[in-house]
Amino acid sequence: MRRSGLGMEQVIEHLLNAERLLGQLEQHQAKKHVRNGIKEWLLASRSIVDSVIDALEDEPGTPSARKIKISDECEDSLKGKDRR
């Protein structure tokens, strides 16, 4: 019986250590969540800023009117003269 008593004491000691560890984890959990949340927010913000910069760099200049030169063949086919 003495041997089982020591085993119970060890089990209780391990349970107390586990309870203490879980208590410490709970205390630090809020800080960890806030830190991770801020990191995620910063990464998302950076991604958005990079996307906006890329979009602005890829955007063509101001639209302008340009003259389109149509060849004589195209003009004839549009007028109906060249029917095949």
C-alpha positions as CSV (number, residue, x, y, z in Angstrom):
1,M,0.0,0.0,0.0
2,R,2.9,2.3,0.7
3,R,3.9,2.1,-2.9
4,S,0.5,3.1,-4.2
5,G,0.5,6.1,-1.9
6,L,3.8,7.4,-3.4
7,G,2.3,6.9,-6.9
8,M,-0.8,9.1,-5.9
9,E,1.5,11.8,-4.5
10,Q,3.4,11.9,-7.8
11,V,0.2,12.0,-9.8
12,I,-1.1,14.9,-7.6
13,E,2.3,16.7,-7.9
14,H,2.1,16.3,-11.7
15,L,-1.5,17.6,-11.8
16,L,-0.5,20.6,-9.7
17,N,2.4,21.3,-12.0
18,A,0.1,21.0,-15.0
19,E,-2.5,23.3,-13.4
20,R,0.3,25.9,-12.6
21,L,1.5,25.6,-16.3
22,L,-2.0,26.1,-17.6
23,G,-2.5,29.1,-15.4
24,Q,0.7,30.7,-16.7
25,L,-0.4,30.0,-20.3
26,E,-3.7,31.7,-19.7
27,Q,-2.0,34.8,-18.3
28,H,0.2,35.1,-21.3
29,Q,-2.4,34.1,-23.9
30,A,-4.0,37.5,-24.2
31,K,-0.6,39.2,-24.9
32,K,0.2,36.5,-27.5
33,H,-3.2,37.0,-29.2
34,V,-2.8,40.7,-29.3
35,R,0.7,40.4,-30.7
36,N,-0.4,37.9,-33.4
37,G,-3.3,40.1,-34.3
38,I,-1.1,43.2,-34.7
39,K,1.3,41.2,-36.9
40,E,-1.5,39.9,-39.1
41,W,-3.0,43.5,-39.4
42,L,0.4,44.9,-40.4
43,L,1.0,42.1,-43.0
44,A,-2.5,42.7,-44.4
45,S,-1.9,46.5,-44.5
46,R,1.4,46.0,-46.3
47,S,-0.3,43.8,-48.8
48,I,-3.0,46.4,-49.5
49,V,-0.4,49.2,-49.9
50,D,1.7,47.0,-52.2
51,S,-1.4,46.3,-54.3
52,V,-2.3,49.9,-54.6
53,I,1.2,50.9,-55.6
54,D,1.2,48.1,-58.2
55,A,-2.1,49.3,-59.6
56,L,-1.0,52.9,-59.8
57,E,2.3,51.9,-61.5
58,D,0.4,49.7,-64.1
59,E,-2.2,52.4,-64.8
60,P,-1.7,53.9,-68.3
61,G,-1.4,57.6,-68.7
62,T,-4.3,59.9,-69.3
63,P,-6.5,58.7,-72.2
64,S,-6.0,60.6,-75.4
65,A,-7.7,60.5,-78.8
66,R,-5.7,58.9,-81.5
67,K,-6.2,58.7,-85.2
68,I,-6.7,55.3,-86.7
69,K,-5.5,54.9,-90.3
70,I,-7.6,52.6,-92.3
71,S,-6.0,51.1,-95.5
72,D,-7.7,51.5,-98.9
73,E,-8.7,47.8,-98.9
74,C,-10.5,48.0,-95.6
75,E,-12.3,51.1,-96.8
76,D,-13.4,49.4,-100.0
77,S,-14.7,46.3,-98.1
78,L,-16.5,48.6,-95.7
79,K,-18.2,50.4,-98.6
80,G,-19.2,47.2,-100.2
81,K,-17.0,47.4,-103.3
82,D,-15.0,44.3,-102.5
83,R,-17.4,41.5,-102.3
84,R,-16.0,38.1,-102.8
